[in-house]
Amino acid sequence: MTILILGSGGREHTFAWKVNQSQLCDTIFVAPGNSGTAQIATNVAIKVTDFEAIKSLVIEHNIEMVVVGPEDPLVQGIHDFFLNDEQLKHVAVIGPQKAAAELEGSKEFAKEFLFRHNIPTAAYESFDASNVADGYKFLETLNPPYVLKADGLAAGKGVLILNDLNEAKTELKSMLVDAKFGTASSKVVIEEFLDGIELSCFVLTDGKNYKILPTAKDYKRIGEGDTGLNTGGMGAISPVPFATDEFLNKIEERIVKPTISGLQKDNLPYKGFVFIGLIKVGDDPKVIEYNVRMGDPETEVVLPRLKNDLVEIFQAIANQTLDTIDIEIDERAATTVMLVSGGYPEAYEKGKEITGLENIEDSIAFHAGAHLKDGKTLTSGGRVMAITSYGNTYQEAIKKSYQNIDQLHFDKMNYRKDIGFDL
């Protein structure tokens, strides 16, 4: 079959890499793709939210399945667009419909869902520009640190954690009144701070059945020791060493099962990945957030551990026969380290040549913000490349990733040298 993957990051290169191993797929398109996907698929210069251009591509090449990588097209309703079009409705789309994608599109929607279905999460209230003063009062009832979340999509940068009450009030005004994050912060959710260690749980669902994929932990801060600004993710490990069988059972019983049944009760049509951002508080899991797609760079450690044919799983999701699939997991650990442009997550330069890729041994380089030009691989984004390795332990795997990073170079290349430090 012919498959289209939407997106241009490390997540989408990993999808393409995994789909390329399937006996069920003979042609892969990626829109817009990157230098990594270009080696195993056909890149097409189409924006992920240009639904009409995507439609033309699907019809022209008889594409039978569309795998949606990023959140934007899902929140904007690409699945609904296909279902409502006579020429497209037979095409399988992996990703929830618009109503369900609000779990990521709106923090307030997600919190209401969590409370409605008695899923453990932090206490919260939400505010807009008309009741900023009420927001100040609510902040005064909380103990620091203070958690402020832009309600809408803010490319992973809409969450502030602040220790000073006055600074929290100033930032609340900046978000609501001065549109610090544009329309994304026209509403702000203020939460109680949960103290613990974070991890991610990934669930596949066909709308009725579910399967749980390996857990992963990513590292969001730019600096060693989890310091500095938040990023899209600087590295990840899987499995998570502190996620014992007993803890994983709590996640399934208290969070995964009520999430999947909640989607059905609320009539939120869902075929795809549910990413559940969790925090371990004491011995108990609580939900920080939902995403309606795979995480990045967690995909770069979760999918390499999946032994199944990914296309077979996607077909089962489309046909609502996921209960017939047995998920097989590689026992080895997988780790990934993200190479980023100097200056990221603030201003950075693009167009730097990446050298040494041919010297990588026993690791996989998943390209993210990189593209091909005149036969050279050049940087094109903040997060440039994820170097993934296997090992019998995560320490062994991470060592391999760092050994291979030593083979790579581009001007002002930066990466964290302590992935896994807190485990």
C-alpha positions as CSV (number, residue, x, y, z in Angstrom):
1,M,0.0,0.0,0.0
2,T,1.0,3.7,-0.3
3,I,1.2,5.7,2.9
4,L,1.6,9.4,3.6
5,I,3.2,10.6,6.8
6,L,2.6,14.3,7.7
7,G,5.4,16.2,9.4
8,S,9.0,17.1,9.2
9,G,10.6,16.2,12.5
10,G,12.5,13.4,14.2
11,R,9.2,11.8,15.0
12,E,8.2,11.6,11.3
13,H,11.6,10.2,10.3
14,T,11.2,7.5,12.9
15,F,7.7,6.7,11.6
16,A,9.0,6.5,8.0
17,W,12.0,4.3,9.2
18,K,9.5,1.9,10.9
19,V,6.9,1.9,8.1
20,N,9.7,1.3,5.6
21,Q,10.4,-2.1,7.4
22,S,6.8,-3.3,6.8
23,Q,6.0,-5.9,4.1
24,L,2.6,-4.2,3.8
25,C,3.9,-0.8,2.4
26,D,5.7,-0.3,-0.9
27,T,5.6,3.5,-1.2
28,I,6.0,6.2,1.4
29,F,5.4,9.9,0.9
30,V,6.3,12.4,3.7
31,A,5.0,16.0,3.7
32,P,7.1,18.1,4.0
33,G,9.7,15.7,5.4
34,N,13.4,16.3,6.0
35,S,16.9,15.0,4.9
36,G,16.3,11.7,6.8
37,T,13.0,10.9,5.2
38,A,14.4,11.8,1.8
39,Q,16.6,8.7,2.0
40,I,13.7,6.3,2.4
41,A,10.6,8.1,1.1
42,T,9.5,10.8,-1.3
43,N,9.3,14.2,0.3
44,V,6.6,16.6,-0.9
45,A,6.8,20.3,-0.1
46,I,3.3,20.6,1.4
47,K,2.4,22.2,4.7
48,V,0.7,19.8,7.2
49,T,-2.3,22.2,7.5
50,D,-2.8,22.7,3.7
51,F,-5.7,20.2,3.5
52,E,-6.5,20.8,-0.1
53,A,-3.0,20.2,-1.3
54,I,-2.9,17.0,0.8
55,K,-6.1,15.9,-0.8
56,S,-4.6,16.4,-4.3
57,L,-1.6,14.4,-3.3
58,V,-3.6,11.6,-1.9
59,I,-5.8,11.3,-5.0
60,E,-2.9,11.7,-7.5
61,H,-0.9,8.8,-5.9
62,N,-3.8,6.6,-4.6
63,I,-2.6,7.0,-1.1
64,E,-4.5,4.6,1.2
65,M,-3.4,5.7,4.6
66,V,-2.3,9.0,6.2
67,V,-0.3,9.0,9.5
68,V,-0.5,12.4,11.2
69,G,2.7,13.3,13.1
70,P,2.1,16.8,14.6
71,E,-0.8,18.2,16.6
72,D,-1.7,21.2,14.4
73,P,-3.5,19.3,11.6
74,L,-5.4,17.1,14.1
75,V,-6.6,20.1,16.2
76,Q,-7.6,21.8,12.9
77,G,-9.7,18.7,11.9
78,I,-7.8,16.8,9.2
79,H,-9.4,13.5,10.1
80,D,-12.9,15.1,9.8
81,F,-11.8,16.7,6.5
82,F,-11.2,13.2,5.1
83,L,-14.4,11.7,6.5
84,N,-16.5,14.5,5.0
85,D,-15.0,14.2,1.5
86,E,-16.5,11.6,-0.9
87,Q,-13.1,11.1,-2.6
88,L,-11.2,10.7,0.7
89,K,-13.5,9.0,3.2
90,H,-12.1,5.5,2.3
91,V,-8.5,6.6,3.3
92,A,-7.4,5.5,6.7
93,V,-6.3,8.4,8.9
94,I,-4.2,7.7,12.0
95,G,-5.1,10.4,14.5
96,P,-8.2,11.5,16.4
97,Q,-11.0,13.6,15.0
98,K,-11.2,17.3,15.8
99,A,-13.5,16.9,18.9
100,A,-11.1,14.5,20.5
101,A,-8.0,16.5,19.5
102,E,-9.2,19.2,21.9
103,L,-7.6,17.1,24.6
104,E,-4.4,18.8,23.3
105,G,-5.9,21.8,21.7
106,S,-7.2,23.2,25.0
107,K,-5.7,22.7,28.4
108,E,-9.1,23.7,30.0
109,F,-10.9,21.0,27.9
110,A,-8.4,18.4,29.1
111,K,-8.7,19.4,32.7
112,E,-12.5,19.2,32.5
113,F,-12.2,15.7,30.9
114,L,-9.8,14.6,33.7
115,F,-12.1,15.8,36.5
116,R,-15.3,14.5,34.8
117,H,-13.8,11.0,34.7
118,N,-12.1,11.0,38.1
119,I,-8.6,10.7,36.6
120,P,-5.9,11.9,39.1
121,T,-4.5,15.3,38.2
122,A,-3.6,18.7,39.8
123,A,-6.3,21.0,41.1
124,Y,-6.8,24.0,38.8
125,E,-8.9,27.0,37.7
126,S,-8.9,28.8,34.4
127,F,-9.0,32.5,33.6
128,D,-9.3,35.0,30.7
129,A,-8.7,38.7,30.3
130,S,-12.1,39.6,31.9
131,N,-11.2,38.1,35.3
132,V,-7.4,38.6,35.7
133,A,-8.0,39.9,39.3
134,D,-9.7,36.6,40.1
135,G,-6.5,34.9,38.8
136,Y,-4.4,37.0,41.1
137,K,-6.6,35.9,44.1
138,F,-6.4,32.2,43.1
139,L,-2.6,32.5,42.9
140,E,-2.6,33.8,46.4
141,T,-4.3,30.7,47.7
142,L,-1.5,28.4,46.3
143,N,1.9,27.6,47.6
144,P,4.9,28.2,45.2
145,P,5.9,27.3,42.7
146,Y,3.1,28.5,40.5
147,V,2.1,26.8,37.3
148,L,0.6,28.8,34.4
149,K,-0.4,27.1,31.2
150,A,-1.6,28.8,28.0
151,D,-4.9,27.1,27.1
152,G,-4.1,26.7,23.4
153,L,-1.2,25.3,21.3
154,A,2.0,27.2,22.0
155,A,4.6,24.8,20.4
156,G,5.5,23.3,23.7
157,K,6.5,26.7,25.2
158,G,3.2,27.8,26.8
159,V,3.9,26.5,30.3
160,L,5.5,28.7,33.0
161,I,6.6,27.5,36.4
162,L,7.5,30.4,38.7
163,N,8.6,30.6,42.3
164,D,7.7,34.3,43.0
165,L,4.1,35.3,43.5
166,N,4.5,38.8,42.1
167,E,6.3,37.4,39.0
168,A,3.4,34.9,38.6
169,K,0.9,37.7,38.6
170,T,3.0,39.7,36.1
171,E,3.3,36.8,33.8
172,L,-0.5,36.0,34.1
173,K,-1.2,39.6,33.0
174,S,1.4,39.3,30.2
175,M,-0.3,36.1,28.9
176,L,-3.9,37.2,29.2
177,V,-3.8,40.9,28.5
178,D,-0.6,41.3,26.4
179,A,-1.0,38.0,24.5
180,K,2.4,36.8,25.3
181,F,1.7,33.5,23.5
182,G,-0.8,35.0,21.0
183,T,-4.3,33.5,20.9
184,A,-3.0,30.4,22.7
185,S,-2.9,32.4,26.0
186,S,-6.3,34.2,25.6
187,K,-7.2,31.7,28.4
188,V,-4.8,30.5,31.0
189,V,-5.1,27.5,33.3
190,I,-3.4,27.9,36.7
191,E,-2.6,24.6,38.5
192,E,-1.3,23.5,41.8
193,F,2.3,22.4,41.5
194,L,2.9,18.6,41.7
195,D,6.3,17.6,43.1
196,G,7.7,14.4,41.6
197,I,9.4,12.8,38.6
198,E,7.9,12.9,35.1
199,L,7.4,10.2,32.5
200,S,5.3,9.6,29.5
201,C,2.8,6.8,28.7
202,F,1.8,6.0,25.1
203,V,-1.4,4.3,24.3
204,L,-2.8,3.1,20.9
205,T,-6.5,3.1,20.5
206,D,-9.0,2.2,17.7
207,G,-11.8,3.9,19.6
208,K,-12.9,0.8,21.4
209,N,-9.7,-1.2,22.3
210,Y,-6.3,0.0,23.5
211,K,-2.7,-1.2,23.7
212,I,0.0,0.3,25.9
213,L,3.4,1.0,24.3
214,P,6.6,1.3,26.3
215,T,7.0,4.1,28.8
216,A,9.6,6.8,28.1
217,K,11.1,9.8,29.9
218,D,12.2,12.9,28.0
219,Y,14.3,15.9,29.1
220,K,12.7,19.2,28.3
221,R,15.2,21.8,29.7
222,I,18.1,23.1,27.6
223,G,20.7,22.9,30.3
224,E,22.4,20.1,32.3
225,G,20.7,19.2,35.5
226,D,17.3,20.2,34.0
227,T,18.1,23.9,34.1
228,G,17.4,26.7,31.7
229,L,14.6,27.2,29.2
230,N,12.0,24.7,28.2
231,T,12.6,23.1,24.8
232,G,10.8,20.6,22.6
233,G,12.9,17.9,24.2
234,M,16.6,17.3,24.5
235,G,16.7,13.5,24.8
236,A,14.7,10.5,26.0
237,I,15.1,7.0,27.5
238,S,12.9,3.9,27.4
239,P,11.9,2.0,29.5
240,V,11.7,4.2,32.6
241,P,13.7,2.4,35.4
242,F,11.4,3.6,38.2
243,A,8.2,2.5,36.5
244,T,7.8,-0.9,38.3
245,D,5.1,-3.4,37.4
246,E,3.1,-2.2,40.3
247,F,3.3,1.4,39.2
248,L,2.5,0.5,35.6
249,N,-0.6,-1.3,36.8
250,K,-1.7,1.8,38.7
251,I,-1.2,3.8,35.4
252,E,-3.4,1.3,33.5
253,E,-6.2,1.0,36.1
254,R,-6.4,4.6,37.3
255,I,-5.5,6.5,34.1
256,V,-5.5,4.5,30.8
257,K,-8.8,2.6,31.3
258,P,-10.8,5.7,32.4
259,T,-9.3,7.8,29.6
260,I,-10.3,5.3,26.9
261,S,-13.8,4.7,28.4
262,G,-14.1,8.5,28.9
263,L,-13.5,9.1,25.2
264,Q,-16.3,6.7,24.4
265,K,-18.7,8.1,27.0
266,D,-18.1,11.7,25.8
267,N,-18.4,10.6,22.1
268,L,-14.9,11.7,21.2
269,P,-13.9,9.7,18.1
270,Y,-10.4,8.5,18.5
271,K,-8.2,6.4,16.3
272,G,-4.5,6.9,17.0
273,F,-2.0,7.6,19.7
274,V,-2.8,9.0,23.1
275,F,0.3,10.5,24.8
276,I,-0.3,10.8,28.6
277,G,2.2,13.1,30.3
278,L,2.5,11.8,33.9
279,I,4.2,12.7,37.1
280,K,5.0,10.2,39.9
281,V,4.0,11.8,43.2
282,G,5.1,9.5,46.0
283,D,4.0,6.1,44.6
284,D,1.1,7.4,42.6
285,P,0.7,8.6,39.0
286,K,-1.1,11.8,38.1
287,V,-1.8,13.3,34.7
288,I,0.0,16.5,33.8
289,E,-1.3,16.7,30.2
290,Y,-2.7,14.8,27.2
291,N,-1.2,15.0,23.7
292,V,-3.1,13.5,20.8
293,R,0.0,12.2,18.9
294,M,3.3,10.7,19.6
295,G,5.9,12.8,21.5
296,D,9.2,13.9,20.1
297,P,11.9,12.8,21.0
298,E,10.1,9.9,22.8
299,T,9.1,8.4,19.5
300,E,12.8,7.9,18.7
301,V,13.1,5.5,21.7
302,V,9.6,4.0,21.8
303,L,9.2,2.9,18.1
304,P,12.7,1.3,17.9
305,R,11.6,-1.0,20.8
306,L,8.4,-2.0,19.0
307,K,9.0,-5.4,17.3
308,N,5.6,-5.4,15.5
309,D,4.9,-4.4,11.9
310,L,3.7,-0.8,12.5
311,V,1.5,-0.8,9.4
312,E,-0.3,-3.9,10.6
313,I,-1.0,-2.1,13.8
314,F,-2.3,1.0,11.9
315,Q,-4.6,-1.2,9.8
316,A,-6.0,-2.7,13.0
317,I,-6.6,0.8,14.4
318,A,-8.4,1.8,11.2
319,N,-10.5,-1.4,11.2
320,Q,-11.1,-1.3,15.0
321,T,-9.5,-4.7,15.4
322,L,-6.7,-3.6,17.7
323,D,-7.7,-6.3,20.2
324,T,-6.4,-9.0,17.8
325,I,-2.8,-7.6,17.9
326,D,-0.2,-8.7,20.5
327,I,2.3,-5.9,21.1
328,E,5.9,-7.3,21.1
329,I,8.6,-5.2,22.8
330,D,12.4,-5.4,22.5
331,E,13.7,-6.1,26.0
332,R,16.7,-3.8,25.4
333,A,16.7,-0.2,26.5
334,A,16.8,2.6,23.9
335,T,18.1,6.1,24.5
336,T,18.3,9.2,22.3
337,V,20.2,12.5,22.5
338,M,19.0,15.5,20.6
339,L,21.6,17.7,18.8
340,V,20.4,21.3,18.6
341,S,21.4,24.5,17.0
342,G,23.5,27.0,19.1
343,G,21.2,29.5,20.7
344,Y,18.1,27.2,20.7
345,P,15.4,27.5,22.1
346,E,16.0,31.2,21.5
347,A,17.4,32.7,18.3
348,Y,19.6,30.4,16.2
349,E,21.2,30.3,12.7
350,K,20.2,27.8,10.0
351,G,22.1,26.4,7.0
352,K,25.0,24.9,8.9
353,E,26.5,21.8,7.2
354,I,26.3,18.5,9.2
355,T,29.3,16.3,8.7
356,G,30.3,12.8,10.0
357,L,27.0,11.0,9.4
358,E,28.7,8.3,7.4
359,N,30.8,7.5,10.5
360,I,27.9,6.5,12.8
361,E,28.1,2.9,13.9
362,D,25.6,1.0,16.1
363,S,23.3,4.0,16.5
364,I,20.5,5.5,14.4
365,A,20.5,9.1,13.4
366,F,16.9,10.3,13.2
367,H,16.9,13.7,11.3
368,A,14.7,16.5,12.6
369,G,15.6,20.1,11.7
370,A,17.7,19.2,8.7
371,H,17.3,19.2,4.9
372,L,19.3,18.3,1.8
373,K,20.7,21.0,-0.5
374,D,23.2,20.5,-3.3
375,G,24.1,17.1,-1.9
376,K,24.8,18.4,1.6
377,T,22.8,17.9,4.8
378,L,22.2,21.3,6.4
379,T,20.5,22.4,9.6
380,S,17.0,23.9,9.1
381,G,15.6,24.0,12.6
382,G,16.4,24.3,16.3
383,R,16.3,20.6,17.1
384,V,18.5,19.1,14.4
385,M,19.0,15.4,14.9
386,A,18.3,12.6,17.5
387,I,21.0,9.9,18.0
388,T,19.3,6.7,19.2
389,S,21.0,3.6,20.5
390,Y,20.1,0.3,22.0
391,G,21.8,-1.3,25.1
392,N,21.2,-4.0,27.7
393,T,20.9,-1.1,30.2
394,Y,20.0,2.6,29.5
395,Q,23.5,3.5,30.7
396,E,25.0,1.3,28.0
397,A,22.7,2.7,25.3
398,I,23.4,6.3,26.3
399,K,27.2,5.7,26.1
400,K,26.8,4.5,22.5
401,S,24.8,7.6,21.6
402,Y,27.5,9.9,23.0
403,Q,30.3,7.9,21.3
404,N,28.5,8.5,18.0
405,I,27.8,12.1,18.7
406,D,31.6,12.5,18.8
407,Q,31.6,11.6,15.1
408,L,29.3,14.4,14.2
409,H,29.8,18.1,13.7
410,F,28.0,21.3,12.7
411,D,28.8,24.9,13.6
412,K,27.6,25.8,17.2
413,M,26.2,22.2,17.7
414,N,24.9,21.8,21.2
415,Y,23.5,18.9,23.2
416,R,22.9,17.8,26.8
417,K,25.7,15.6,28.2
418,D,23.6,14.3,31.1
419,I,20.6,12.5,29.6
420,G,19.5,9.9,32.2
421,F,21.3,11.7,35.0
422,D,18.4,11.7,37.4
423,L,17.7,7.9,37.3
